[in-house]
Amino acid sequence: KQWYQRRVHGSYKLSIQMKPAFLVILWLLLIAVTGRGLSVEDSSSNGFISLYKDSQVVDLFDSTTNQLYNSETLWVVQFYSHWCGHCQRFAPFYKELADSISAWSPIVRFAAMNCADQSCDKYQIQGTPT
């Protein structure tokens, strides 16, 4: 008898002996992941949620996207949704990249728009992260 899985009616199932250990590992993994920066915070008093609070990344809103047009600055924009797990895991890397390029600030700047709060349809964004 295999202790980690057994074949039942043509498919593999975790054995009864393995289920508690599997659940403990899953629980520990969940604790590890949630403790590693997968948090969502309120960005400011305006009530919008941002993954880029206190960073070099500029939060874009529907009312502030006009600063991108006819600008002397090259803007690198990420479109994300604050509830998206991939977006949450990517946020620390994007912040770090923005911080490392901050010396180029007059020439290159990083921005992000939360498509869960803002209208990203006019930019033809069909999924996040983009």
N, C-alpha and C positions, 0 to 999 in steps of 0.2 A: 504494500500500500504506500502510495506516495503521500508524504505529509503536507506538501504545499498545494497540490491540486489533485482533483480526481475527475474522471470522465463520467458524466451523468447524462444519459439519454443523448449521446452524440456531442455534447459540449462540455467544456472544462469549467469546473466550479471550484472556488476556494474551499478547502476542507474546513470542517468545523474547528479543527485545532488551529488553523491559520487565521481565521477571522479576527480574533482579538488582537493578535500581533499586527495584522494588517491595519486595523483601525487605530492602534497606537501610533504606528509609523505615519499614517495619514494625518493624524492629529498633530504630531510633532512637526511634520512638514508644513502644515497650515500655520502653526505658531511661528516657524522660522520665516515663512514667506511674508506673513503680515507684519513681522517685526523689521523687515528690510525695506522700508520706504514705500510701501504700498498704501499710503494714507492719502486721503483727499481732504484738503483744508479750504476754508473760505479765504479767497484772495484779498478781499478788501471789504469795506463797509457797504459797497454797492450790492452785496449779496450774491455775486457770481462766484462759481467754484473754479479754482485753478490748481493745476498740478505744479505750477511754476512760481509759487510765492517766494519772495526773497531771493530772487536769482536774476541773472543778466537777461533772461528771456522776457520779452515784452508781451504782456497779455493783450491780445487783440479782441476788440468787441465790434459789433456791427457799426457803432458810431465812431470808431477810431481807425477803421481800415483805410480811410482817405490819406493817412500819413504814408502809406506804401506807394501811392501813385505819384509820378513825377518827382521822385525822391533821388537825391544824390547817393543814397545808401542802397546797397544790395541787401535785400531782406530774404532770409531763409525762414520760411514759415512752416510750422507743423500744424496740421489739423488733427485734433484728438477729441475723444469723449472721456470725461473724467471717470466714468464707471467702467471703462474698457481696461481689462487686465493687461493687454499688450501695451497700451498707452501708459499705464501706471509703471510697468517695468521699464519702459523706454525713457521715461522722464528723467531719472538721474543721469543717464548718459547724455541726453540733450542739454541738461543744465551744465554738465561738466564741459561739453563742447562749447557752449556759449561763454562760459567762464574763461576757457582757454583762448578764445578768440576775442575777448573783450578789449584787448589792446587795439584791435582793428575797428573799434566801435564807430568811428565816423564813416568807414567804408563798408563794413559788413556788420549786420545786426541780426539777432535771432528773435523770432516771435512765435507765438502759439495762439491758436484760436480753439476754444472749447465748442465743438459742434453740438454738444448737448444743450448748451445755453444760447448759442448764437446761430445765425442762419448761414450755413455753409453751402446751401444749394446753389447760390449764385456763382460759386467757384467750382461747381460740378464735382463736389466731393461725395462719393457714393459709399465710402466706408472709412473707418478709422482704425489705426493711425495712418495718416497720409502725409 
